[in-house]
Amino acid sequence: MKYALNVNTDGRILSATFDRYAPAQWPRVDTLPQGDITDYLYHADTKSFEYKPLPKPDPPKPPETGGTAAEIARLEERINNLEQNAIYN
């Protein structure tokens, strides 16, 4: 089975599809590299793959926990007041 590679200008594999679905200018290969194919560069001149993963981004920072107990109590009081006003208006 043949696969077609969508390759960036630097040789990084962006995606792959079956031969029949790809544009004619995409390079064809018989096998795909194992794992995440976007971790590989494709060298058309030697028809070979090079494992060269991009650096992984830092994990997102957890959101701040909110305010102090006094701030939370004030917000709860405001919610209670709004609820009571909605009931009686």
N, C-alpha and C positions, 0 to 999 in steps of 0.2 A: 504494500500500500504506500502511496506517495502522499506526502504532506507539503503544503506550501507555507512559507514563513513570511510574516509581515515583519520587516526588519527596519529599524531606525537608521538614520544616516551614520551613526557611530557603530553599527553592527548589532546593537541590542535587539534581541527578539522581543517584539511587542505582542505577537499572537501567532497562532498557527491554525490552519484549517485544512480540510481535505483538498487535494489537488483540483478537483473539478469545480470548486467554489471560488477559487482565487484568480486574481488577474494574472495574465501571462508573464509579467515582469517579476513576479515574486519568485525567489529561489525555491527549488524543490529538493526534498530530502526523503530518504527511506525510513528514517527513525527520528524520534524526538528525544532530546535529553531527558533524563529522569528528574522528577521534582518540578519545581517552579521554572518554567521555560524562560521567564523574564529575568532570571538570574544568569542567563547565558548570552554571550556574544556569538554571532555566526560569522565566520570568515569565508566569504564566497570564493576567494582565490584558492584556498586549500580545502574548501567544503568541510570545515571542521567547526566544532563548538568549543568555546572557552568559558569555563565557569568563572564568572566575575560578578557576584551579587552587589547590588547597590547597598549602601549603608542603611540600616533600619532606622526609622525615625524614633526619637525618644517617646516613651508612652505619655499619653496626656496626663496632666496633673489633675488630681481629684479636686472637685469643686470645694470651695470653702464651706465650712459647716454652718455658717450663718452667724447670727448675733449672739449676744449674751442672754442669759435667762431673763433679765429685765426687759430687753428689747422684745423678746418673744412674748412675754406677758403683756406688754403694751399692744403688740399686734393682735393678740388674742382678744384683748379688751375692745379694740377697734372693730374686729370682726363681729363680736357679740353685739356691739352697739349698732352696726349696720344691719345685722339680722333682725334686731328688735325694731328698728325703724322701718324695715321692709314689711314686717308683720303688721304694724299699726298704721301704716300709710297706704 
